């Protein structure tokens, strides 16, 4: 006869930080190919002169900003989404949107992004690397330089 057993108090396995890992009964299971799971997404708008503006803040915010940039840069383009792990490119989505021809209709770009679980997760989480100069300004502004504290 099978009798229920009390689970033992085993220590948890160290977390890897992978969004695709799962912990069951104190054991963490990580996909074998976790090094190929992206941890950030890059979205760029390419201007007429082939300079780039980084976009972020969610899919709707990206589309809004691309439309705004397209008014000043009619030969520009909302580029394909690039998915990376660290600095390594894992893969790229296929659809881009040219400002002059298609920026009024971004439905295919949006459908491709929303159809890719990694892309939508990372874009909606706003998981892109900020400009390090902005990050330093944020850190600097949060430091209290009061002489009263010792």
Steps between C-alpha positions, in 0.01 A plus 500: 500500500628848409525735792549872458847620589593833647737690270846544643637848562753506216678825421389673181728479201663834418288710268641570156278798426358331191138595439449154351607307810247354741530387863307184594523360853812705565683386186568746220463372147673704228465429126810340354544781250452784749804680357287557189210658690504877440509734797453832318356644182632785289260708292639778281370765264738571210488863384553626144872549560547146640526609861297308753270581791437232760134440581342341805221523752268236359361417157248787491762755611742374235240535225402848619862615504570342159206690350624823654854443371363404158349846453848657519676211328277385211765265357569344838393162628384321814755218507452135579511400867832348606499255791822466696647320798758730647679639195441189286228521235270200537262576214321770308139536406440555129260792457612861468281799414606772255375843602404631158312193382373312800522691828127560490451122506716336764269203548741241355792623715278505809354155424848352462618655828188395691526150351850449640489419873856617569464825304174604660622403850819701469351801320200533731728462803704784350803275537756685298832636611479870577762745380775464764534880523131526599545218750792683661288817527225302672743342747669836560167671568404235759816545707449716805798731541385645831788574737276426798527126446823333602 
